[in-house]
Amino acid sequence: MNDRPTGSHEARIADLERRVRLLENSAAPEESPASASPGAAGSIGYQGTVSLSGTVSWTIEYDAAATLGLDGSAIAAVLDALGNPARLAIVRTLLRGPATAGELQEATALSSPGRLYHHLRTLSAAHVVEQQSRNRYHIPPAKVVPLLVLSLAAADVAEQL
């Protein structure tokens, strides 16, 4: 199995950076649990290989304490965008593959094109959905696994697993 992310250069760079961090950490001497060095809080990560609309592999590991310092407004924008049932339905549809506005409106049972475009603008502003062409939308390959992980994590927090 290929552990490299497929898709964007950003995904490949992120994977290479992760691999370098792992190699650097494996070469470092063992530290005591009381150490105050970066990473002392542990790490958080996720990985997956998904074949819904093409195959995407993704692995990320991040310092647990540094996670708490990430841009809260950007995180809130993504969570807010996904927190609406209609927008979540759009994302779930697009995770299966690109779709036209008409296909999205039908799949999500939205009453008007205006409502659909309102939701698509919110998802686009949060960098969740991209417009492929004039009337066709998709989820960038590098976002497939993270979006599925968000869904799984939300189900876990909601005690649905």
MARBA-417688 format. One record per residue (C-alpha): x, y, z; residue in one letter. Coordinates in steps of 0.2 Angstrom, whole numbers, plus 5000, padded with zeros to 4 digits. Last residue first. Example, Ala and Ser with C-alpha at 12.3 -4.5 7.8 and 13.67 -1.06 7.14 Angstrom:
<rs>
5068 | 4995 | 5036 | S
5062 | 4978 | 5039 | A
</rs>
This chain:
<rs>
4898 | 5024 | 5089 | L
4884 | 5037 | 5092 | Q
4890 | 5045 | 5108 | E
4889 | 5062 | 5101 | A
4908 | 5064 | 5104 | V
4910 | 5049 | 5094 | D
4899 | 5054 | 5080 | A
4908 | 5071 | 5079 | A
4924 | 5061 | 5078 | A
4918 | 5051 | 5064 | L
4912 | 5066 | 5054 | S
4928 | 5075 | 5057 | L
4938 | 5060 | 5052 | V
4927 | 5059 | 5035 | L
4931 | 5078 | 5032 | L
4950 | 5075 | 5036 | P
4950 | 5060 | 5024 | V
4942 | 5069 | 5009 | V
4951 | 5086 | 5011 | K
4967 | 5082 | 5002 | A
4956 | 5076 | 4987 | P
4948 | 5093 | 4985 | P
4929 | 5091 | 4988 | I
4919 | 5094 | 4972 | H
4907 | 5106 | 4963 | Y
4901 | 5108 | 4945 | R
4890 | 5122 | 4938 | N
4903 | 5134 | 4931 | R
4918 | 5122 | 4933 | S
4927 | 5114 | 4947 | Q
4919 | 5124 | 4961 | Q
4928 | 5120 | 4978 | E
4920 | 5113 | 4994 | V
4927 | 5113 | 5011 | V
4938 | 5129 | 5011 | H
4927 | 5137 | 5024 | A
4922 | 5151 | 5011 | A
4917 | 5137 | 4999 | S
4906 | 5128 | 5012 | L
4897 | 5145 | 5016 | T
4895 | 5149 | 4997 | R
4889 | 5131 | 4994 | L
4875 | 5134 | 5007 | H
4869 | 5150 | 5000 | H
4870 | 5142 | 4982 | Y
4858 | 5128 | 4988 | L
4846 | 5140 | 4996 | R
4845 | 5150 | 4980 | G
4843 | 5135 | 4969 | P
4827 | 5132 | 4979 | S
4818 | 5119 | 4990 | S
4833 | 5109 | 4995 | L
4830 | 5090 | 4994 | A
4849 | 5086 | 4997 | T
4851 | 5074 | 4983 | A
4840 | 5085 | 4971 | E
4849 | 5101 | 4975 | Q
4866 | 5093 | 4974 | L
4862 | 5085 | 4957 | E
4855 | 5102 | 4950 | G
4871 | 5111 | 4957 | A
4882 | 5098 | 4948 | T
4891 | 5084 | 4957 | A
4909 | 5079 | 4960 | P
4911 | 5062 | 4969 | G
4905 | 5052 | 4984 | R
4912 | 5065 | 4996 | L
4901 | 5077 | 4986 | L
4885 | 5069 | 4993 | T
4891 | 5069 | 5010 | R
4897 | 5087 | 5009 | V
4880 | 5093 | 5002 | I
4871 | 5083 | 5016 | A
4882 | 5092 | 5029 | L
4877 | 5108 | 5021 | R
4859 | 5104 | 5023 | A
4861 | 5098 | 5041 | P
4871 | 5114 | 5046 | N
4885 | 5111 | 5058 | G
4898 | 5107 | 5043 | L
4899 | 5126 | 5039 | A
4900 | 5130 | 5058 | D
4914 | 5117 | 5061 | L
4924 | 5124 | 5046 | V
4922 | 5142 | 5052 | A
4925 | 5138 | 5070 | A
4942 | 5130 | 5065 | I
4947 | 5145 | 5055 | A
4942 | 5157 | 5069 | S
4951 | 5146 | 5082 | G
4968 | 5148 | 5073 | D
4978 | 5134 | 5080 | L
4985 | 5135 | 5098 | G
4976 | 5121 | 5105 | L
4983 | 5109 | 5092 | T
5001 | 5115 | 5098 | A
4998 | 5105 | 5114 | A
4994 | 5089 | 5105 | A
5008 | 5090 | 5093 | D
5002 | 5085 | 5075 | Y
5002 | 5069 | 5066 | E
4994 | 5067 | 5048 | I
4992 | 5053 | 5036 | T
4982 | 5053 | 5020 | W
4978 | 5041 | 5006 | S
4965 | 5046 | 4993 | V
4958 | 5034 | 4980 | T
4946 | 5040 | 4967 | G
4928 | 5045 | 4971 | S
4924 | 5035 | 4986 | L
4941 | 5025 | 4988 | S
4948 | 5031 | 5005 | V
4964 | 5027 | 5013 | T
4965 | 5034 | 5030 | G
4975 | 5042 | 5043 | Q
4973 | 5052 | 5059 | Y
4984 | 5061 | 5072 | G
4986 | 5068 | 5089 | I
5003 | 5070 | 5098 | S
5009 | 5070 | 5116 | G
5009 | 5083 | 5129 | A
5028 | 5083 | 5129 | A
5028 | 5087 | 5111 | G
5039 | 5102 | 5113 | P
5052 | 5099 | 5127 | S
5046 | 5101 | 5146 | A
5052 | 5084 | 5150 | S
5042 | 5075 | 5165 | A
5039 | 5060 | 5154 | P
5058 | 5057 | 5153 | S
5066 | 5058 | 5137 | E
5072 | 5045 | 5125 | E
5087 | 5050 | 5114 | P
5082 | 5058 | 5097 | A
5084 | 5048 | 5081 | A
5066 | 5042 | 5081 | S
5060 | 5060 | 5083 | N
5070 | 5066 | 5068 | E
5063 | 5052 | 5058 | L
5045 | 5055 | 5063 | L
5047 | 5074 | 5060 | R
5054 | 5070 | 5043 | V
5039 | 5059 | 5039 | R
5027 | 5072 | 5044 | R
5036 | 5085 | 5033 | E
5035 | 5073 | 5019 | L
5016 | 5070 | 5022 | D
5013 | 5089 | 5023 | A
5023 | 5091 | 5006 | I
5012 | 5078 | 4998 | R
4996 | 5085 | 5004 | A
5001 | 5102 | 4998 | E
5006 | 5095 | 4981 | H
4988 | 5091 | 4978 | S
4981 | 5073 | 4974 | G
4988 | 5057 | 4981 | T
4994 | 5056 | 4999 | P
5009 | 5044 | 5000 | R
5007 | 5029 | 5011 | D
5006 | 5017 | 4995 | N
5000 | 5000 | 5000 | M
</rs>
